Amino acid sequence: MTIPVSRRALGLGAGAALAAPAIGVAQPAGPNLTIATGGSITSLDPHFFNAAPNSSLALHIFNTLVDRTHDAKLQPGLATAWRVVEPRIWEFTLREGVKWHDGRPFTAEDVAFTVTRAPNVPNSPGGFGGFLRSIARSEILGPHLIRFHTHAPNPILPTELASIFIISKHVGEGATTEDYNSGRAAIGTGAYRFASHRQGDRTELVRNDEFWGAREPWARVSYRFVANDAARSAALLAGDFDMVDQVASSDLSRLKREPRVSVSETVGLRVVYLMADFSRRANLPFVSDNAGNPLDRNPFDDVRVRRALSLSIGREAIAERVMEGQATATAQWLPPGVYSHAPDVRPQPVDVEACRRLLAEAGFPQGFRLTLHSPNDRFPNDSRIAQAVAQFWTRIGVQTTVDALPWASFAARSNRQEFAMRLTSWGSVTAEAGYMLVNIMNSFNAQKRTGASNGGRFSSPELDRMTEEAMSIIDDGEREKALQELVRWVAREAPIMPLVQLNHTWATRRGITYQARMDERTVAMGVRPATA
């Protein structure tokens, strides 16, 4: 049964109207949907920034060769089948009859072009090269058959390609990120077509009635950005939105009791973690001695300092009090039950005296001063978690203040290594440990396409080598053991400090439902009219 959506539910009050679609975009018939997301979308270029809000929006317009289900399983997308031809050759059979939004046919030429373009987008604050690092070259065997030759055996290439949005060669050649942001190049094969975009506010989409997959129920989708958690919840209750994501823990119990609302939730793949700056050997910004003088060395180069900072944090308290039970304390970056989770790596009890001893052994008996930078609109309670961490660190003599910034500013500055210590998060959409190792903890190397999101510029040749070896192991069981050993290495050396694993929540108005996703993507394709 189709549920009509009122103008009020769409937020189309006096003086407001759904943005006019782009020229040439047909107006399909049917109900409309308005989604409010708490994740700031920084670009419509699907290869510009590997961030969940950007990818959530891109999923409406573009497709991947391999799709992920709500529980992170693989299924056919623009590729209908894939197989290993030789240890270093993967072959993908492409879906026939697929058309780009401008009517041109989708072919293997588009895939080969995408694989070349995706890792090389100028000014990317954290790109997609890590997913494509193993591909040496593409070989087109026909309009709908392509082979990827890899530098070494890569048993999880289909998993990695599930994160690469395929773009058209005929539109993408010569197109800049701004061409995608303006909509000129935002031509995909997805379930929805681009209509309009207002940076920091909303993106308007219309259903693609030529879509190769199942027909979507929503004729038009208004995808809004609303940073304030309480404002999203209040607007949902007021009927201004049909669905909101990143439900604040403080609002969750109230929304669950509300008969006009349904809540969907799942254990997620996103970890909140801390990472220091390793790009400088001395004179770090935002770090000083207790008198305010710059330090003549980088304290975070000493593993004893990193261990002291990590050991001082009450992760259980953050999970229970700050997150109000909507997160789980952790010392690693994958939840239990997920491939390569190491069951023996668990949070340690806080030991203030041990932390002070470690700092003294490292040459900081009086501690030092530090500013912790955090986003304030990226994930639930982000700045509150930072404040809690600051209190724990101050207890051991590291006098910490917090500077919380909007995500767009935070991400750009973090990528430029402007922070001494950052609190951020990472969603391991591949549901295995290698993804975060390659992109966050491996050395930044544009040629090898590693460390694309390594904002702290941590570098360990030992970790790089072990990661490369582990990711080349064909046998799933042996590869899992190798990855679990790397999880233990990270726990000992603390290049990052995992804090909590987030739960993901969505709330919808009565009459529609949402299939909660482990990868936290907020997509209209998961919203359906409720069945009677």
C-alpha positions, 0 to 999 in steps of 0.5 A: 500500500502506498502511503501519501506524504503531506506537504507538512511531512515534506517540510513544504510550508509557506514560502518553501517548495521542492527545488526545481529539477535540473533541465531534462529530468522528467518528473515521475509520479508518486509519493515524496520522501524527506530525509534529515541527516546529521552527517555533513556532505562535503561533495557530490564527487563520489571519489573526492572524500571517503566519508560516510555522509558523502557515500550515503548520498552517492549511493542514490546517484551512482552504483558500485560493481558489488553491492553490500546488504544491510548486514555487510554481505556482498551481492551483485551490483553493476557486476553480475559475477566475479571469479579468480582466473589466476592468483593475480587476475580477477574477472568481472562480468558486467550487467547488460542493458544498464544506461547512464542517466543521460541514456548512454550505455554502461560498458567496461570502458566506464569501469576502467576509467573509474579505476584510474580516476578514483585514486587521483582526485585533486585536493582529496582530504581522504580518497579511495586509493586504498581500495584500489591499491592492489590493481596494476592494470585493467584489461577490457575483454568486451563491452561487459567483461573486464579483468583486473591484474593485481600486484599481488594476490588480493582475495578481498578485491570484490569486497574493496570494489564494493566501495568504488562508485562507477562513473561514466567515461564520457562525462567524467573525462576532464570533469572536476570535483566542482562539475560534480558538485554543480550537477553537470557531471552527476550522471550515474546509473543509480536509482535516483537522478540529480535534481539540485544541490545546495551546499550545507543544506539539501540535495534534491533527487528524482526517481530514475524510472530507467533504473536497472533494478527494482523500481523505487516507491519514492518519486522525489527525495529531499535529502537535508542536512541538519547538524543539531541532533535535537532539531532533527528529532523535534522536526520528525515529531512535528511532521517536517521530516519522514526519516532522521538518522544519528538519533541522539542517545538523549532522544532515543528512549522518548522516540521509542515510546512515541506511537507516531515514530518507529526506530531502527537500530543495529550494531555498527562498524564505526569506531570512535578513536583518537590519533596523535600527530606524528608528522613533526618531531618537535614544536607541535601546534597545540602542545606545550609544557605547563608554562606554555612553552613549545616542546623540543620533541614530539611526546607522542613519538614515545609509546609510553606516552601513548599507552599512558593516554590510552590507559587513563580513559574510562571507556566503559564510563563513556559508553554508559554515561556519555553515550547512554548505552548506545555504544560499546567500550572497545580497544579495537575497531571491529565489534565481536562476531565480525571477521578478524575481531580479536576476542582477547583485546579488551579495554583495560581498567583505568590506572591513574598511578600507572599512567603517571609512572609511564609519563615520568619514564617518558620524561614528562613527570609534570605532564604537559598541555594539550588541545584535543580537536574534535568534530561537533556534528559528525556522529552522536555526542562527538564533542561530549566524548572529547570533553570526557577524554579531556577530563580523564587526561587532565587527571593524569597531568596532561592538561587538556582543553577541547576545540570542537569544529564543524565536520567540514572544517575539522576534516580539511584541517586534520588532513593538513596535519594542523592538530596535535591530537584528534578525536574522530571515527572510522567505519570499517565498511568492508567488515574486516580489519585490513580496511582501517589498517591500510587507510588509517595506520599504514604509512601515507604513500600516494604511489602505493595508495596507502594511508589515504586517511592517515591524518596523523601521519603515523608510520611504521615500516613493520606495520606496513609490511605485516599488513601487506603480507596479511592482506595477500593471504588467500586462505580466509582462516589464516588471513584472519589469524594474521589480521588478529595479530595486527589488532594485538600489535595496534593495542600494544603500540597505540598508533590509534586509541579506540574508545567506543563502537557506535550503534546506529539508529534511525527514526521514521514517521508512522507509515514507513520503515527503514532497514538499519544498516551496519555500514550506517548508510542513510539511503532512500532505497532502504525506506519502504511504506509500512505493510498493513 
